[in-house]
Amino acid sequence: MFSIDDILSATGGKLVCGTKNVNITGITTDSRTVKNGDLFIPLKGQNFDGHDFIWQALENGAVAVMSSKDLALETSKVVIKVDDTLVALQRIAEYHRRRFDRLKVIGVTGSTGKTTTKEMISCILSQKYNILKTKGNYNNQIGLPLTILNLKPEHDIAVLEMGMSSFGEIRNLKNIAKPDIAVYTNIGISHIEKLGSRENILRAKLEMIEDFTEDDYVVLNADDDMLLKAKENMHSRVITYGVDRGDIRAFGIEQRDKLHFNVKFPGADDGVLNVEIDTYGKHNVYNALAAIAVGFIYKLDATDIITGLRDYRPEKMRLNIVKTKDLIIIDDAYNASPDSMKAAIDVLHDIGKDGFKTIAVLGDMKELGDYSYIAHRDVGKYVHQKGIDILVSVGRFAGYIADGALECGMEPERIYKADDNREAIELLKKILKKGDVILVKGSRAMMMEEITSFLRREEICEYLPN
């Protein structure tokens, strides 16, 4: 995969142990997953330092290690000294990306819907092309380089999710990945704590297209006011999508056992696609439209697009509908923002059944800064407006969700506050009845999968009243 000279050239590092007569067959940042022939790159986090595991990596088969520290190592294996191991990882990924001059790269960003859109794009393009895509949450300054390092000659297209929380992060990711198609889902208030306004969030997201030419494509949501305005200053080829406006537009949206809608699409028979997706929620119509737009760019026919979307399945903890013996659980515990909270509440409302309670178990939404108080109360008001039967807030900020629901008229006896997941579980033991529909959602830091794991357990059904 790499010679030592390749690594030194990419990183500007210095060989301090070993010889250059070594071939590196893989790169990892986790000493527990080291394979024979790997280069181990130790990274520093808030609560850990990968340098502490260099010896473990060597014992597990690493032929080379990297360090930003002066190490007193007595080893015949390769040790490369660099100024910053994270920057070195990114430079190696950029070096590897340049090896694939024919590769097409699609960057997907936005405040919400990035992962789902990336998955739908991949499902569609996989009908015709060999795809590399971002796995899980590998969308940041560490994850994207690691994804790029999985590129192989057989890949035609890379579909890469790009996340950020401050200025410069998207710019760094696009410098590594070199996208030629940029997909924008929406501009909300996720990460507004650091950026201060939607305008600044938009500016940070637009870093992806700073180097775009008139030969590149931008795919954007025309129903998003910020993106529609930004379109005026774009010099690339732009394809818009939406429900109210856009080049590719959805209509006739119906939520049955699956999501059904029609799409006005230039390449389809009679200009219309009939789409069916095994998921829930109008917000997923937008994600699918973005994916259809990319399919249009790559000139896929209607059959490939429809088949690709039928192949889509939600990733773990992202609006998964779980039916146990006695409950319906909407597991959306992976993350949360005000917009995605409301979208999930819509789904809870839509699939609620007559005669059975709808229960929203909602945790803190992080990184909202000064908007946190207003945003949480607004979600609480939305819970009441949608007629949800029971609200359980989990966490300090989520307490404002409960306050918002109470403020706009939800009866106090239908509102519960929990400090943490354990307390929420104890409350649910008293509230739940057979047939109830429960939404569980909160920011990643809340680890609300602890609640869904409890709900999935078969033994809880034994004490549920009818």
Buried (B, 14 or more C-beta within 10 A) or exposed (E): BBEBEBBBBBBEBEBEBBEEEBEBEBBBBBBEEBEEBBBBBBBBEEEEEBBEBBBEBBEBEBBBBBBBEEBEBEEEBBBBBBEEBBBBBBBBBBBBBEEBEEBBBBBBBBBBBBBBBBBBBBBBBBBBBEBBBBEEBBBBBBBBBBBBBBBEEEBBBBBBBBBBBEBEBBBBBBBBBBBBBBBBBBBBBBBBBBBEEBEBBBBBBBBBBEEBEEEBBBBBBBBBEBBBEBBEEBEBBBBBBBBEEBBBBBEEEEBEEEBBBBBBBEBBEEEBBEBBBBBBBBBBBBBBBBBBBBBBBBEBBBEBBBBBBEBBEBBEBBBBBBEBEBBBBBBBBBBBBBBBBBBBBBBBBEBBEEEBBBBBBBBBBBBBBEBBEBBBBBBBBBBBBBEBBBBBBBBEBBBBBBBBBBEBEBEEEBBBBBEBBEBBBEBBEEBBEEBBBBBBBBBBBBEBBBBBBBBBEEEBEEEBEE
